[in-house]
């Protein structure tokens, strides 16, 4: 016999280890079940879009590092592609291939973080995360030897990339590429047949396909719900049209499928880096762009497949060296749209797992 | 490769279904009258050839004398994209209809535009500020918001230092 209980309001966050930053969920519970969830964000809002309107096009590249700080390469690239589309610039071929190499390395590093923290949310205490940080560390070393930074990279430039890779980069990358497939196999061995992980994720936080499309989610969330949609295939940029790779797709749209999609994407990224490294042409890596660069009057939207989904920039130029409008189509933010529906009816431990599987970066949600 | 459909093509299709909806058709976009926006969006969503079931993004631009709300729409099946714009002509109290009844994905994005640009979306189920707190003075992305660089005041046609 069921007795109705008084609704209980619980705040998860803003300071909570499972919110991956400063994000607050206001849950209304009936007993143990969530009947309503409200998202409260903005704790990390830095008004990036407004600040960017007072700076020149080149000065804005470091801002993009700080929006999605776990995949700075992809954010840099999305912004530079938009300015290039606005001004009709075609970067040299070597830069296009370097962009693919670095975007995919960044995707592996970012998915290591996403999967690792997701497993933490499921109850494993740091061990799988530390395994994945081992590989992430080596990727960050490669970034450091190329551009001097490890997190906020500021590597891509309008019309190419800032530096060519140093001589020791290629041997180090080749060594990493021989290790990575074994490492990813190791993760799978450790995680994919883990009973606790299966019990915590299968059938939890289901996002049906029609809701996924209607609520504009993208990236592993959309693919986890069974839609084979990847900007790298659908709207290829840099040198992706010359690459051969597959789009992993889930079936049920639950946390488990999103987790598997991310694991599989890491394998595909290794393939992409290998191909791009084999085909890496010689030549210049950037074009000379004036400091006070003035694109013609107009507007442009360009996008990349970031580890979290479709990351796009919408720029409006009035012919001055500053953008008139600088808008970030942030996948982390938009992927939160269906979250309250996904959480309804779950228990609190499942809420934590579901939020972990969305993989938000608060720098990008709040901007 | 995603094909960007021409505004003129979209305008012809829209004129057949929703007469008087199209204000202007450019190469890259089509401008729809705000009062016909919801009707036009419904027909774009339902059109089998266009199949615009996926809303990529909603954003707004301060054009100094009016506001422009920009919708990027995508067909996942046919892999084409269109840009639809609408105008909020009253710069003091801009208001356009919400497209949440058509695309749920506008839910958070329209709240963001309301928060930072101050455009009201009539018919939005939960129009509150999303990043800033209630009671924050002004709307930062407007060009007449001068606390931070990036704004344009009357008498100062361009940014200082340019």
Interface residues (C-beta under 8 A of the other chain):
Chain A: X41 X42 X45 X47 X49 X50 X51 X52 X53 X54 X55 X211 X213 X214 X215 X216 X217 X227 X229 X234 X235 X236 X241 X299 X301 X303 X310 X312 X314 X316 X320 X321 X322 X324 X325 X327 X329 X333 X334 X336 X337 X338 X366 X367
Chain B: X1 X2 X28 X53 X54 X55 X56 X57 X59 X61 X62 X70 X72 X76 X79 X83 X103 X104 X105 X106 X107 X108 X109 X112 X116 X129 X130 X131 X132 X133 X140 X141 X145 X148 X149 X150 X151 X158 X159 X162
